[in-house]
Amino acid sequence: MINKIIENYDDENFLKADGFDDAIIGVDETTMRLIYSVSKCINILMQNMNEEDALEYFNYNVSGSFVGEKTPIWCFDMF
């Protein structure tokens, strides 16, 4: 997905979350921010930790981080 986004928006600089390229589900064209699937992020983290640790890590270290106006959007699609 990230390759298609970069191809379609070749003049944009997107801020990516390291290690979560496979969790990208789209782009918000209004703010030009990447949109990530939280469930896919958790599944990526669960390759190296259990679900509880993955949720805690994601909430504290990933979605809780603000890195400026291009901070990614987290789509909570777990329900």
MOLIN-V629414 format. One record per residue. N is the residue number from 1. RES is the residue in one letter. D_FIRST is the distance of its C-alpha to the first C-alpha in whole Angstrom. Layout:
BEGIN
n/res/d_first
N/RES/D_FIRST
N/RES/D_FIRST
END
This chain:
BEGIN
n/res/d_first
1/M/0
2/I/4
3/N/5
4/K/5
5/I/6
6/I/9
7/E/10
8/N/11
9/Y/12
10/D/14
11/D/17
12/E/15
13/N/15
14/F/13
15/L/15
16/K/12
17/A/14
18/D/15
19/G/14
20/F/11
21/D/8
22/D/7
23/A/9
24/I/6
25/I/7
26/G/7
27/V/10
28/D/14
29/E/15
30/T/19
31/T/18
32/M/15
33/R/14
34/L/11
35/I/11
36/Y/11
37/S/12
38/V/15
39/S/16
40/K/13
41/C/14
42/I/18
43/N/17
44/I/16
45/L/19
46/M/21
47/Q/20
48/N/23
49/M/25
50/N/26
51/E/25
52/E/27
53/D/27
54/A/23
55/L/24
56/E/26
57/Y/24
58/F/21
59/N/23
60/Y/25
61/N/23
62/V/20
63/S/20
64/G/24
65/S/23
66/F/23
67/V/22
68/G/23
69/E/22
70/K/18
71/T/18
72/P/15
73/I/15
74/W/16
75/C/15
76/F/18
77/D/17
78/M/20
79/F/22
END
